[in-house]
Amino acid sequence: MAMLRTLRSEITALETILHQEAQLRPEFETLKTTPGIGNILAATIMFETGTITRFADVGHFSSYCRRVDSKRISNDKKKGEGNLKNGNKYLAWAFIEAAAVALRCCPQARRFYERKRAKRLPVVAMKALAHKLARAAYYMVRDGKPFALNGCFS
């Protein structure tokens, strides 16, 4: 328990330093409205994304976040794979973490995950949930609007 209290105080100190030193943009508060995204993940997503206008559409952003497969398919046959390490590993991590937290705190996210898990492996279901959150983050930052639960999980 002493170690847990020490770690909590260290985390609180780091979050305080983050808020004092970082120059947070308006999309920071917008990203925090998403279930599963708190202060640290919102800051990570905001800083690693940069300006959202550099992505032509939501598909390019999802690809940059490593949330889509990099397969080449022709005539329903796999012809190879692209560069699996292409994209931002920190955004990939951030959205997986957000998906894990969203499972615990958002019933709609949990329902989406359970539907996917019934048909696929749990890892694939988690990646699908992270992909949903990445797409939602793109639209939220682009439009400056808070998270819409019905729009994401309907």
C-alpha contacts under 8 A as a table, 3 or more apart, distances in Angstrom:
res1	aa1	res2	aa2	distance
1	M	4	L	5.02
1	M	5	R	6.24
2	A	5	R	5.15
2	A	6	T	6.19
3	M	6	T	5.03
3	M	7	L	6.14
4	L	7	L	5.12
4	L	8	R	6.15
5	R	8	R	5.12
5	R	9	S	6.27
6	T	9	S	5.22
6	T	10	E	6.26
7	L	10	E	5.03
7	L	11	I	6.12
8	R	11	I	5.08
8	R	12	T	6.15
9	S	12	T	5.06
9	S	13	A	6.17
10	E	13	A	5.05
10	E	14	L	6.21
11	I	14	L	5.09
11	I	15	E	6.19
12	T	15	E	5.14
12	T	16	T	6.19
13	A	16	T	5.11
13	A	17	I	6.32
14	L	17	I	5.12
14	L	18	L	6.17
15	E	18	L	4.94
15	E	19	H	6.34
15	E	39	N	7.72
15	E	40	I	7.36
16	T	19	H	5.29
16	T	20	Q	6.29
17	I	20	Q	5.06
17	I	21	E	5.92
18	L	21	E	5.43
18	L	22	A	5.50
19	H	22	A	5.72
19	H	23	Q	7.93
19	H	24	L	7.80
24	L	28	F	6.27
24	L	43	A	7.46
25	R	28	F	5.75
25	R	46	M	7.87
26	P	29	E	5.92
26	P	30	T	6.86
27	E	30	T	4.78
27	E	31	L	5.98
27	E	46	M	6.97
27	E	140	M	7.93
27	E	141	V	5.63
27	E	144	G	6.74
28	F	31	L	5.29
28	F	32	K	6.41
28	F	42	A	5.70
28	F	43	A	6.27
28	F	46	M	6.33
29	E	32	K	5.17
29	E	33	T	6.95
29	E	42	A	7.90
30	T	33	T	5.67
30	T	34	T	7.85
30	T	140	M	6.76
30	T	141	V	7.01
30	T	144	G	6.75
30	T	145	K	6.59
30	T	146	P	5.16
30	T	147	F	7.39
31	L	34	T	5.79
31	L	37	I	6.90
31	L	42	A	5.58
31	L	137	A	6.59
31	L	140	M	7.13
31	L	141	V	7.32
31	L	146	P	7.22
31	L	147	F	7.55
32	K	35	P	7.69
32	K	37	I	5.47
32	K	38	G	5.45
32	K	39	N	6.75
32	K	42	A	5.92
33	T	37	I	7.38
33	T	146	P	5.88
33	T	147	F	5.59
34	T	37	I	5.61
34	T	133	L	7.95
34	T	137	A	7.95
34	T	146	P	7.60
34	T	147	F	5.33
35	P	98	A	7.49
35	P	101	V	7.55
35	P	102	A	5.24
35	P	105	C	7.02
35	P	106	C	6.45
36	G	97	E	7.63
36	G	98	A	4.40
36	G	99	A	6.29
36	G	100	A	7.28
36	G	101	V	4.58
36	G	102	A	4.23
36	G	103	L	7.90
36	G	105	C	7.24
37	I	40	I	7.82
37	I	41	L	5.52
37	I	42	A	5.93
37	I	98	A	5.35
37	I	101	V	7.74
37	I	102	A	7.94
38	G	41	L	5.58
38	G	42	A	5.87
39	N	42	A	5.27
39	N	43	A	6.14
40	I	43	A	5.19
40	I	44	T	6.10
41	L	44	T	4.94
41	L	45	I	6.02
41	L	94	A	5.90
41	L	98	A	7.36
42	A	45	I	5.19
42	A	46	M	5.98
43	A	46	M	5.04
43	A	47	F	6.01
44	T	47	F	5.36
44	T	48	E	5.91
44	T	90	Y	7.58
44	T	91	L	7.39
44	T	94	A	7.12
45	I	48	E	5.31
45	I	49	T	5.81
45	I	91	L	6.10
45	I	94	A	6.90
46	M	49	T	5.41
46	M	50	G	6.30
47	F	50	G	5.52
48	E	88	N	7.74
48	E	90	Y	7.29
48	E	91	L	6.71
49	T	52	I	6.68
49	T	91	L	7.78
51	T	54	R	6.12
52	I	55	F	5.92
52	I	138	Y	7.35
52	I	141	V	6.97
52	I	142	R	6.22
53	T	56	A	6.97
53	T	142	R	7.53
55	F	58	V	7.32
55	F	60	H	5.86
55	F	61	F	5.88
56	A	60	H	6.41
56	A	61	F	8.00
57	D	60	H	5.58
57	D	61	F	6.69
58	V	61	F	5.07
58	V	62	S	6.15
58	V	135	R	6.20
58	V	138	Y	6.31
58	V	139	Y	7.60
59	G	62	S	5.08
59	G	63	S	6.11
60	H	63	S	5.07
60	H	64	Y	6.17
61	F	64	Y	5.02
61	F	65	C	6.26
61	F	134	A	7.93
61	F	135	R	7.77
61	F	138	Y	7.05
62	S	65	C	5.03
62	S	66	R	6.38
62	S	67	R	5.35
62	S	68	V	6.43
62	S	131	H	6.91
62	S	134	A	6.30
62	S	135	R	6.55
63	S	66	R	5.04
63	S	67	R	5.79
63	S	68	V	5.53
63	S	87	G	6.80
64	Y	67	R	7.65
64	Y	86	N	7.27
64	Y	87	G	4.30
64	Y	88	N	5.91
65	C	87	G	5.85
65	C	88	N	5.56
65	C	89	K	7.15
65	C	91	L	5.21
65	C	92	A	5.02
65	C	134	A	7.53
66	R	69	D	7.71
66	R	85	K	7.99
66	R	86	N	7.31
66	R	87	G	5.75
66	R	88	N	6.84
66	R	89	K	7.31
66	R	91	L	7.77
66	R	92	A	5.58
67	R	92	A	6.86
67	R	127	K	6.85
67	R	128	A	7.89
67	R	130	A	7.19
67	R	131	H	5.35
67	R	134	A	7.78
68	V	131	H	7.54
70	S	81	E	5.55
70	S	82	G	5.01
70	S	83	N	6.89
70	S	84	L	6.46
71	K	78	K	7.02
71	K	79	K	7.61
71	K	80	G	6.03
71	K	81	E	4.36
71	K	82	G	6.06
72	R	78	K	6.00
72	R	79	K	5.33
72	R	80	G	5.25
72	R	81	E	5.64
72	R	82	G	7.18
73	I	76	D	5.91
73	I	77	K	5.36
73	I	78	K	4.59
73	I	79	K	5.43
73	I	80	G	7.39
74	S	77	K	5.35
74	S	78	K	6.58
74	S	79	K	6.55
81	E	84	L	7.55
83	N	86	N	5.48
85	K	89	K	7.93
88	N	91	L	5.51
88	N	92	A	6.42
89	K	92	A	4.96
89	K	93	W	6.19
90	Y	93	W	5.05
90	Y	94	A	6.06
91	L	94	A	4.92
91	L	95	F	6.18
92	A	95	F	5.57
92	A	96	I	6.40
93	W	96	I	5.26
93	W	97	E	6.18
94	A	97	E	5.15
94	A	98	A	6.12
95	F	98	A	4.87
95	F	99	A	6.06
95	F	130	A	5.18
95	F	131	H	7.59
95	F	133	L	6.81
95	F	134	A	6.49
96	I	99	A	5.03
96	I	100	A	6.27
96	I	126	M	7.22
96	I	127	K	6.90
96	I	130	A	5.35
97	E	100	A	5.11
97	E	101	V	6.37
98	A	101	V	5.24
98	A	102	A	5.98
98	A	130	A	7.13
98	A	133	L	7.77
99	A	102	A	4.95
99	A	103	L	6.21
99	A	126	M	6.75
99	A	129	L	5.93
99	A	130	A	5.13
99	A	133	L	7.22
100	A	103	L	5.34
100	A	104	R	7.03
100	A	126	M	7.55
101	V	104	R	5.35
101	V	105	C	6.46
102	A	105	C	5.17
102	A	106	C	5.31
102	A	109	A	6.23
102	A	110	R	7.45
103	L	106	C	5.89
103	L	107	P	7.23
103	L	109	A	5.74
103	L	110	R	4.84
103	L	113	Y	7.59
104	R	107	P	7.76
104	R	110	R	7.32
106	C	109	A	5.37
106	C	110	R	6.30
107	P	110	R	4.92
107	P	111	R	6.10
108	Q	111	R	5.03
108	Q	112	F	6.24
108	Q	149	L	7.91
108	Q	153	F	6.44
109	A	112	F	5.09
109	A	113	Y	6.14
109	A	129	L	7.28
109	A	153	F	6.89
110	R	113	Y	5.04
110	R	114	E	6.11
111	R	114	E	5.12
111	R	115	R	6.24
112	F	115	R	5.24
112	F	116	K	6.37
112	F	129	L	7.37
112	F	153	F	6.92
113	Y	116	K	5.19
113	Y	117	R	5.98
113	Y	125	A	5.63
113	Y	126	M	6.71
113	Y	128	A	7.85
113	Y	129	L	6.40
114	E	117	R	4.93
114	E	118	A	6.12
114	E	125	A	7.76
115	R	118	A	5.36
115	R	119	K	7.03
116	K	119	K	5.49
116	K	120	R	6.01
116	K	122	P	7.93
116	K	124	V	7.84
116	K	125	A	5.07
116	K	128	A	7.78
117	R	120	R	5.01
117	R	121	L	5.73
117	R	122	P	5.21
117	R	124	V	7.57
117	R	125	A	5.25
118	A	121	L	7.86
120	R	124	V	6.32
120	R	125	A	6.60
121	L	124	V	5.32
121	L	125	A	6.39
122	P	125	A	4.99
122	P	126	M	6.18
123	V	126	M	5.12
123	V	127	K	6.27
124	V	127	K	5.08
124	V	128	A	6.14
125	A	128	A	5.01
125	A	129	L	6.30
126	M	129	L	5.13
126	M	130	A	6.21
127	K	130	A	4.95
127	K	131	H	6.05
128	A	131	H	4.97
128	A	132	K	6.30
129	L	132	K	5.06
129	L	133	L	6.39
130	A	133	L	5.08
130	A	134	A	6.15
131	H	134	A	5.00
131	H	135	R	6.20
132	K	135	R	5.24
132	K	136	A	6.20
132	K	152	C	6.90
133	L	136	A	4.99
133	L	137	A	6.04
133	L	152	C	7.82
134	A	137	A	5.01
134	A	138	Y	6.28
135	R	138	Y	5.18
135	R	139	Y	6.56
136	A	139	Y	5.33
136	A	140	M	6.08
136	A	147	F	7.19
136	A	152	C	6.52
137	A	140	M	5.02
137	A	141	V	6.06
137	A	147	F	7.94
138	Y	141	V	5.42
138	Y	142	R	6.01
139	Y	142	R	5.03
139	Y	143	D	5.86
139	Y	144	G	7.88
139	Y	145	K	7.94
140	M	143	D	5.41
140	M	144	G	5.36
140	M	145	K	5.10
140	M	146	P	5.99
140	M	147	F	6.50
141	V	144	G	5.09
141	V	145	K	7.16
148	A	151	G	5.30
148	A	152	C	6.38
149	L	152	C	5.39
149	L	153	F	6.23
149	L	154	S	7.92
150	N	153	F	5.67
150	N	154	S	5.31
151	G	154	S	5.85
